[in-house]
Amino acid sequence: MLKLHVNDETSRLRAVILGTAESCGPTPRIEDAYDPKSAQHIKAGTYPVEEDMVKEMEAVASVFEKYDVQVFRPQVLKDYNQIFSRDIGFVIDNKFIKANILPDREREIEAIQYVIDQIPSTHVFRLPEDAHVEGGDVMPWGDFIFVGTYTGDDYPDFITARTNKEAVQYLAELFPKKKVVSFELRKHNTDPKENALHLDCCFQPVGKDKAIIHKNGFLKEEEYEWLVNLFGKENVFEISKDEMYNMNSNVFSIAPNVVISEKNFTRLNTWLRSHDITVEEVPYAEIAKQEGLLRCSTLPLVRD
C-alpha cells in the first residue's frame, strides 16, 4: 500500500507520478487546442513532436533516479496526450483527490488506476459533478491550501478557466483544519501572455520560504499583495510577462534545496543558486509549447 503524504510543495520527494509523452498522437487540429499557447504553435507549425518530448521527460526521470525517488508512469494509451499528470489528480495530506477535468481527458485517470489501487479506498476522493478543478490550481503549503480559480459570470466562455468556486468550497470542507485561500486568475482564450492557465503558471513556492510570482497573472492586486506579504518581498522572485509565457514559475522541487528547472531559465536559475538551492537543469522547451512545464507533468504522492 502507498502511504500518501504531501503537505507542501518542497519537502523531500519520495514517490511521484511522472506523465509520459509516448504515443501522444499527431499534432491536434487548431479547434481542438485546449489553451492559447498550443494553438499558437499549431498555427505556426512549431508544435512539439513526440520524439523530442519523450527525450525531455526522460531527462526528468533520470534526475528522479539520481535522487532515489520512486517513479510511477501512466500506462501508455495509443495516440493520447498523457504528459500533464498534475491535471488529473493531486494529493493533500494523505488524501488522493481525482480532479474533474475536461471530459475528453477522462481516460488519463484510467491510465494511473494501478497506482490509485495501491491507496486505501477510504483515502480516494472524487469531486462532485459541479465542482471543476485541475491539480495545477491547487497548492498545499503547510496550514494553507492555495487555489487558483476564476469566478466571473463568463466562466463557461473560457476554455482556460479550469477551477470554479464549487471546487474551492469542496476543498474547504474536505480539509477543515486548513486555510483555503483562493486567487482569481487572469484568463484569455487567445493570448497566452495574458492568460494564467493555472495557479502554477504564475506562482510557486520554492525552498522553505521563497516564491516565484508573476503579478499580471492575478486579477486582483490585493490577492497578489497578500501572497507577497506572506512570503516577504525579499523572498519573492518576480518574473516578467515573457518569463511567465515560457513557464518560469512551473519548476518542480525535489527538496527545499533541490529544484528541477528548464535550462534556459537563466535569470531564475541564477537567483535560485544565489539562495543555495541546487538547480537540476533539464531541456523542457518543447513541452512548454503546450502551456505546461515541470510541475504540470508531475503528481507527487509522498513527501517527507
SEDOFI-775126 format. One record per atom (N, C-alpha, C): residue in three letters; x, y, z. Coordinates in steps of 0.2 Angstrom, whole numbers, plus 5000, padded with zeros to 4 digits. Layout:
<nodes>
ALAXYZ...
</nodes>
This chain:
<nodes>
MET500449945000MET500050005000MET500450065000LEU500250114997LEU500650184996LEU500350225002LYS500850245006LYS500650295012LYS500750365009LEU500250395007LEU500250465004LEU500450515010HIS500850565008HIS500950615012HIS501250675008VAL500850725007VAL501050795004VAL500750845008ASN501250885011ASN500950945015ASN501151015012ASP501651005007ASP501851075004ASP502151054997GLU502451104995GLU502751104988GLU503451084987THR503851084993THR504551074993THR504851024997SER504550995002SER504850945006SER505150885002ARG505650855005ARG505950795001ARG505450744998LEU505550744991LEU505050704987LEU505350624988ARG504850584989ARG504950514989ARG504650474984ALA504050494982ALA503650454976ALA503250504972VAL503250494966VAL502950544961VAL502650504955ILE502150534952ILE501950504945ILE502250554940LEU502550534935LEU502850574930LEU502450554924GLY502150604920GLY501750594914GLY502250554909THR501950544903THR502350514898THR502150544891ALA502650554887ALA502550584880ALA502450524875GLU502550464877GLU502550414872GLU501850404869SER501850394862SER501150394859SER500750444860CYS500950504860CYS500550564862CYS500150594856GLY500150554850GLY499750574845GLY499950624840PRO499650634835PRO499850684830PRO499650754833THR499950804829THR499850874831THR499050884831PRO498750914836PRO498050924836PRO497850974831ARG497150974829ARG496851024825ARG496851084829ILE496851144826ILE496851204830ILE496251214834GLU495651194831GLU495051194835GLU495051144841ASP495451104841ASP495551054847ASP496051074853ALA496351134851ALA496851154856ALA496451174863TYR496751154868TYR496451174875TYR496751244878ASP497251274875ASP497451334878ASP497751374872PRO497851444873PRO498151484868PRO498851474865LYS499251444870LYS499951434868LYS500051374863SER499651324864SER499651264860SER499451284853ALA498851324853ALA498551354847ALA499051394843GLN499451434846GLN499951474843GLN500451434839HIS500651384843HIS501151334840HIS500951294834ILE500251274835ILE499951234829ILE499951274823LYS499751344824LYS499651384819LYS500351404815ALA500851404819ALA501551424817ALA501951364814GLY501651304815GLY501951244813GLY502551224817THR502551254823THR503151234828THR502851194834TYR502351164833TYR502051114839TYR502551064840PRO502651044846PRO503250994848PRO503050924845VAL503650884843VAL503550824841VAL503650774846GLU503350714846GLU503450664851GLU504150644853GLU504550634848GLU505250614850GLU505650664854ASP505550724853ASP505850774857ASP505550774864MET504950774865MET504650774871MET504750714875VAL504850654872VAL505050594876VAL505750604879LYS506150634875LYS506850644877LYS506850694883GLU506450744883GLU506450794888GLU506150764895MET505650714894MET505350684900MET505850634903GLU506250604899GLU506750554901GLU507350594905ALA507450654903ALA507950694907ALA507750704914VAL507050714915VAL506750724921VAL506750654925ALA506650604922ALA506650534925ALA507350524928SER507850544924SER508450524927SER508650564933VAL508450624933VAL508550674939VAL508250634945PHE507650614944PHE507250574950PHE507650514952GLU507950484947GLU508350424949GLU508950444953LYS509250494951LYS509850514954LYS509750534962TYR509050554963TYR508950574970TYR508450514973ASP508450464970ASP508150404973ASP507450414974VAL507050444970VAL506350454970VAL506050394967GLN505550364970GLN505150314966GLN504650344961VAL504750324955VAL504350354949VAL503850304946PHE503250324946PHE502650294943PHE502550324936ARG502450284931ARG502250314924ARG501550294922PRO501150334919PRO500450314917PRO500550254912GLN500050214911GLN500050164906GLN499950194899VAL500350174894VAL500350214888VAL499650204884LEU499250254883LEU498650254879LEU498850274872LYS498650234867LYS498850254860LYS498650324858ASP499050364855ASP498850424852ASP498450464857TYR498750474863TYR498450514868TYR498950554872ASN498750614873ASN499250654877ASN499250644884GLN499750614887GLN499750604894GLN500350634898ILE500550694895ILE501150724898ILE500950754905PHE500350784905PHE500250834911PHE499850794917SER500250754920SER499850714926SER499650754931ARG499850814932ARG499650854938ARG498950874937ASP498650884931ASP497950904930ASP497450854932ILE497650784932ILE497150734933ILE497050714941GLY497450744945GLY497350724952GLY497950754956PHE497850754963PHE498350784967PHE498250754974VAL498750764978VAL498750734985VAL498850794990ILE498450794995ILE498550845000ILE498450795007ASP498950805011ASP499050765017ASP499050695015ASN498550655017ASN498550585015ASN497950565010LYS497750615007LYS497150605003LYS497350614995PHE497050574991PHE497150574984PHE496450604981ILE496550664978ILE495850694975ILE495950684968LYS495450654965LYS495350644957LYS495050714955ALA495450744950ALA495150804948ALA494550794943ASN494150844943ASN493650844937ASN493850884932ILE494150844927ILE494450884921ILE494050884915LEU494350914910LEU493950914903LEU493750844901PRO493150834899PRO492850764898PRO493350724893ASP493650764889ASP494050724884ASP494650694887ARG494850714893ARG495450684896ARG495250634901GLU494650614902GLU494450564907GLU494950494907ARG495150474901ARG495550414901ARG496150424904GLU496450484905GLU497050494908GLU497050464915ILE496550474919ILE496450444926ILE496450364925GLU496150334920GLU496150264920GLU496850234919ALA497350274916ALA498050254915ALA498450254921ILE498150284926ILE498550284933ILE498150254938GLN497650214936GLN497250174941GLN497650124945TYR498150094942TYR498550044945TYR498950074951VAL499050144951VAL499350174956VAL498850194962ILE498250214959ILE497650234964ILE497450174968ASP497550114965ASP497350044968ASP497850034974GLN498350064974GLN498850054980GLN498750094986ILE498150144985ILE498050184990ILE497350164994PRO497350165000PRO496650135003PRO496150175001SER495550144999SER495050174995SER494650234999THR494750225006THR494450275010THR494850345010HIS495450345006HIS495850405006HIS495850424998VAL495350404994VAL495250424987VAL494650464987PHE494650524984PHE494050564984PHE493950594977ARG493350594975ARG493150624968ARG492750684969LEU492850744966LEU492450804967LEU491750794964PRO491250824967PRO490550824964PRO490550854957GLU490050834953GLU490050844946GLU490150924945ASP489850964949ASP489851034948ASP490451074950ALA490951034953ALA491551064955ALA492051044951HIS492351104947HIS492851084942HIS493551104946VAL494051064945VAL494751084947VAL495251044943GLU495851074943GLU496451044940GLU496951054945GLY497451004945GLY497951004950GLY498451064950GLY498551094944GLY498951144943GLY498751214947ASP498051204949ASP497751264953ASP497851254960VAL498051194962VAL498051184969VAL498751174972MET498851204978MET499551204981MET499451204988PRO499651144991PRO499651144999PRO500351175001TRP500251215006TRP500851255009TRP500751255017GLY500951205020GLY500851195027GLY500151205029ASP499951255033ASP499251265036ASP498851295030PHE499151315024PHE498751345019PHE498551295013ILE498051305010ILE497951275003ILE497851334998PHE498351344994PHE498251404989PHE497851374983VAL497351404981VAL496951384975VAL496851434970GLY497051424964GLY496951474958GLY496251464955THR495851514954THR495151504952THR494951564947TYR494351554944TYR494051604941TYR493351604942THR493051664945THR492351654947THR491851704943GLY492151734938GLY491751784934GLY491151744931ASP490651784929ASP490051754926ASP490151724919ASP490751754916ASP490851724909ASP491351664910TYR491351634916TYR491751574917TYR491651524911PRO491051504909PRO490951454904PRO491251474897ASP491351534896ASP491651564890ASP492451554889PHE492751534895PHE493451524894PHE493651454894ILE493951424889ILE494251364889ILE494851354894THR495051414896THR495651424900THR495451424908ALA494851434909ALA494551434916ALA494451364918ARG494851334923ARG494851264925ARG494651244932THR494651294936THR494451284943THR493951334946ASN493351304948ASN492751354950ASN492651364957LYS492251404959LYS492151414966LYS491851354970GLU491451314967GLU491251254970GLU491851204972ALA492351204968ALA492951164970ALA493251194976VAL493351264976VAL493651294982VAL493251274988GLN492651274988GLN492151264993GLN492251184996TYR492251144991TYR492351074992TYR493051064996LEU493551094994LEU494251084997LEU494151105004ALA493851165005ALA493751195012ALA493451145017GLU492951115014GLU492551065018GLU492950995019LEU493350975014LEU493750915015LEU494350925020PHE494550985020PHE495151005024PHE494951055029PRO494551045034PRO494351095038PRO494851135043LYS495451095044LYS495951125048LYS496451175044LYS496351175038LYS496751215033LYS496451275031LYS496851325030LYS496551385027LYS496551385020VAL496051385017VAL495951385009VAL495951455007VAL496451475003VAL496451545001VAL496451534993SER495951574990SER495851564983SER496151634980PHE496351624973PHE496651684970PHE496251684963GLU496051744961GLU495651754954GLU496251764949LEU496251714944LEU496751724939LEU496551754933ARG497051784929ARG496851814923ARG496751764917LYS496251764914LYS496051714909LYS496051754902HIS496251714897HIS496251744890HIS496251684885ASN495751674881ASN495751614876ASN496251624871THR496451684869THR496851684863THR497551714864ASP497751744869ASP498351774870ASP498751744876PRO499151704875PRO499551664881PRO499851704885LYS500051774883LYS500451814888LYS499951854893GLU499351844891GLU498851874896GLU498451824899ASN498651764899ASN498251704902ASN498651664907ALA498451654913ALA498751614918ALA498251554918LEU498451504915LEU498051444914LEU497951414921HIS498451404925HIS498351384932HIS498751424937LEU498651414943LEU499051454948LEU499751444947ASP499951384946ASP500751364945ASP501051394939CYS500651434934CYS500851464929CYS501051534930CYS500851564937CYS501051624939CYS501351634946PHE501351574949PHE501651574956PHE501851504958GLN502351504962GLN502551434965GLN503051454971PRO502951414977PRO503451424982PRO504051384980VAL504651404983VAL505251364982VAL505651374989GLY506051324990GLY506451324996GLY505951315002LYS506251345008LYS505751345014LYS505351405014ASP505551465011ASP505151525012ASP505151575007LYS505251545001LYS505351584995LYS504751574990ALA504751614985ALA504151604980ALA504351644973ILE504151614968ILE504151644961ILE503451664960ILE503451724957ILE502751754956ILE502751804950HIS502151804946HIS502051854941HIS501451894942LYS501551954943LYS500952004946LYS500352004941ASN500552004935ASN499952014930ASN499551944929GLY499751894932GLY499351834932GLY498751834937PHE498751884941PHE498251894946PHE497751944944LEU497151934945LEU496651984943LEU496552034948LYS496652024954LYS496552064960LYS497252084963GLU497452144963GLU498052164965GLU498152144973GLU497652154976GLU497652144984GLU497852064985GLU497552024981GLU497751954982GLU498451934980TYR498751974975TYR499451964974TYR499851994980GLU499652054982GLU500052084988GLU500052034994TRP499452004995TRP499351965001TRP499951905001LEU500051874995LEU500551824994LEU501251854995VAL501351914992VAL502051944993VAL502151955000ASN501651985004ASN501751995011ASN501851935015LEU501551875013LEU501551815016LEU502351785016PHE502551795010PHE503251765009PHE503851825011GLY503651885011GLY504051935012GLY504451955005LYS504352025004LYS504652044997LYS505352024995GLU505752025001GLU506452004999GLU506551924997ASN505951884998ASN506051814997ASN505651804990VAL505451854987VAL505051844981VAL505351854975PHE505351814970PHE505751824963PHE505151844958GLU505151904956GLU504651924951GLU504851904944ILE504351874941ILE504551854934ILE504151904929SER504451914923SER504151964918SER503651924914LYS503251964910LYS502751934906LYS503051874901ASP503651884898ASP503951844894ASP504151774898GLU504451794904GLU504651734908GLU504051694910MET503451724911MET502851684913MET502651644907TYR502651674901TYR502551644895TYR502951584894ASN503551584896ASN504051524895ASN503951484901MET503551494906MET503351454911MET503951444917ASN504251504918ASN504751504923ASN504451484930SER503851494932SER503651484938SER503451404939ASN503451374933ASN503251304933ASN503851254934VAL504251264939VAL504851224940VAL504551174945PHE505051124948PHE504751074952PHE505351054957SER505051064964SER505551044969SER505650974971ILE506250954972ILE506350884974ILE506450884982ALA506650944984ALA506850954991ALA506851034992PRO506851054998PRO506951134999PRO507551164996ASN508051114995ASN508751144992ASN508851114985VAL508351084982VAL508451054975VAL507851064971VAL507951104965VAL507451114961VAL507651094954ILE507151064950ILE507251044943ILE506951104939SER507351134935SER507151194931SER507351184924GLU507051224919GLU507251224912GLU507951254911LYS508351234907LYS509051254906LYS509051324904ASN508551344900ASN508551414898ASN508351474902PHE508151454908PHE507851504913PHE508451534917THR508851564913THR509551594916THR509451634922ARG509051684922ARG508951734927ARG508651694933LEU508151654933LEU507851624938LEU508351574941ASN508751534937ASN509151484940ASN509751514943THR509951574941THR510451614945THR510251634952TRP509651654952TRP509351684958TRP509251624963LEU509051564960LEU508951504965LEU509651484968ARG510151484963ARG510851464966ARG511051514971SER510851574970SER511151634975SER510851614982HIS510251584982HIS509951564988HIS510151494990ASP510751464988ASP510951394990ASP510451344988ILE510151354983ILE509751294980ILE510051264974THR510151194974THR510451164969THR509951164963VAL510151184957VAL509751184951VAL509951124947GLU509451074946GLU509551024941GLU509251044934GLU509651064930GLU509351094923GLU509251034918VAL508651044915VAL508450994910VAL508151034904PRO508151004898PRO507851034892PRO507151024893TYR506751074892TYR505951064893TYR505651114888ALA505951144884ALA505651204880ALA505151174875GLU505151114873GLU504651084868GLU504051074872ILE504051044877ILE503451034881ILE503151094883ALA503551144885ALA503251214887ALA502851244882LYS502851224875LYS502451244870LYS501751234871GLN501551184875GLN500851164877GLN500651194883GLU500951254885GLU500751294891GLU500751244897GLY501351204898GLY501451164904GLY502151154905LEU502451144911LEU503151134911LEU503251074917LEU503751084921LEU503951034926LEU503451014931ARG503151064934ARG502651054939ARG502051014936CYS501851044930CYS501251014927CYS501250944925SER501950914924SER501950844922SER502150804927THR502150824934THR502250784939THR501650784944LEU501550724948LEU501050724953LEU501350694959PRO501550734964PRO501950704970PRO501450664974LEU501650604976LEU501250564980LEU501550564988VAL502150564988VAL502450554995VAL503050604996ARG502950655001ARG503550695003ARG503650685010ASP504250695012ASP504350695019ASP503950735024
</nodes>
